[in-house]
Amino acid sequence: MTEGIIASTIALNTATTEIIKRMIPEKFNRFIPIIPLVLGISFTWLFATDISSWRDIIFYGLIVGLTSVGTYSGTKHLINK
């Protein structure tokens, strides 16, 4: 998986998660951490055409999802200080 695809997938994942987070009611906030992980796996499956193994798709998808959450959280805390 090339670096450009990874970076754009992380950005797309972060933006899509934020849009979904604003659309769902607050009583479902406990499920928000699952959304970027599922989206990361889905976006990796869609955009990473050079990966053929499901294990690699899930692995890279989880990396994309966790990086998306960390990037958003770190930026949010940095701005609020």
N, C-alpha and C positions, 0 to 999 in steps of 0.2 A: 504494500500500500504506500503510495507516494506521499511525501510530506504535504504537498498542496491539497490533496484530497482529505488528509487528516485534519488540516487546519480549517478548511472550509466546512467539513462535517461538524467539527466542534462548534464553530460559529453558528451554523444552522441549527444545531442541537440546542444551544443556549437560547437562541431567539425563539425557537418553537416551544421550548419548555416554559419560557416566560409568558408567551401568549396563552398557552394552555393553563398556566397557573392563575392568570387573571380571569379566565373564563369559568373555572370551576368554583363551586361554593366553598366557603371556609371549613365546612364540616369534613371535607375530604382532604384537608391539608396534610394529614398524616401519610397520604399516598404519593405526595409530590416527589420524594426522592426516587421512587420507582420509575417515574416518567422519563427522566433523562437516560436511564439505563436501557429502557425499552426502545426509546427513540435512537439511541446510539447504535444498538444492534440493528435496528431497521435501516437507518441511514447507511451503515457500513455494508449491509447486504445489498442495498440499492446502488451505491456509488462505487464500491470497491470491486470492480469487475475482474481484477487480477487475483482475487482470493477464491479458491475453490473448496477449501475445507470448511465445514460448518464450525468446527472447533476454533479455527482462526477467525471466522466472522464474529463469533460470540466473544472471543478474547479481545479483538480490536474494537468491537462495539462497546464492551464494558469499559475499555480504556477511554474511548471517546466520551461516553456518558459520565464517567467519574471526572475526567478532565474538564468537561463542561460545567459540572457542579462546582468544582474547585475554582475554576476561573471566575465564575459568577460570584461565588461567595467571597473570594479574596478581593476582587475589585470592589464589591459592595462594602466590605469592612474597611478597605483602604480609603474610600471616598468619605465614609462616615466619620473618620478620625480627624 
